[in-house]
């Protein structure tokens, strides 16, 4: 569905944007691929790796609606990956997080509607479900904005959906490169914030593939959640550095012991498919089909039990230490 199309990625120089761009170029014959981000150095570095004739690099910030309007002219599909993501940084710089994650989402929506974009998928996070930190709260607000945008669209063709998933193994800012750096520097121990801590675990390529598939599935207004394995952070540390002591340092500001992707309070709106869940919108859209139990690919979903919660701590699928090693090795590719 991407052949001959123009695609724009906000935050396109990040870990996801780079992998997404490379995957699109490998699999499809695009008309244009636009990388929209505010860091000129990262754009310069990315151009050394990816600079095919269809690619365009736009310096811009999602806080700037005028610049987004310029970049989105003639664009068919948008992946909104730009965000302020670091939990402690958001706690200490709350207004900056709000301006990027909430005001930026509003600007992407307005620009996409005005420019006649066909489909928009916004990337979310497990921290947006039952949030306890500002990052999660802003991403919950962003999710609500993108879902409600289908109502704002009225009779226009633009549709909006959200993809929510867990920690990406090996991405910038994740614990894996942090542990790797400590190990390489000969650290005497690895810091663990809480011995009970669990996380959902996904490779960057799996995240990219899930987003690509949901462009085909989406009707507008859904929150797509993949079925993922969980890991125990102490097992991750053991897998990466067997025999190295682990030091419990305490939970950081805004950090959870376990993450949730489908809250129990949304169970009455959650559908289970073979390899993912869909959280249906809570509002009714004007002049839109809101039957989500069968998607555009013909996949059938069924309601989850009332009170169902998709939680990294109670997930039936946990990776063993050996499986974590194999998973992390696969994530490097």
Secondary structure, 3 states (H helix, E strand, C coil): CCCCCEEEEECCCCHHHHHHHHHHHHHCCCCEEEEEECCHHHHHHHHHHCCCCCEEEEECCCCCHHHHHHHHCCCCEEEECCCCCCHHHHHHCHHHHHHHHHHHHHHHHHHHHHHCCCEEEEECCHHHCCCCCHHHHHHHHHHHHHHHHHHHCCCCCCEEEEEECCEECCCCCCHHHHHHHHHHCCCCEEEECCCCCEEEEECHHHHHHHHHHHHHHCCCCCEEEECCEEEEHHHHHHHHCCCCEEEECCCCCCCCCCCEEECHHHHHHEEECCCEEEECCCCCCCCCCCCCCECCCCCECEECCCCCCEECCCCCCECCHHHHHHHHHHHCC
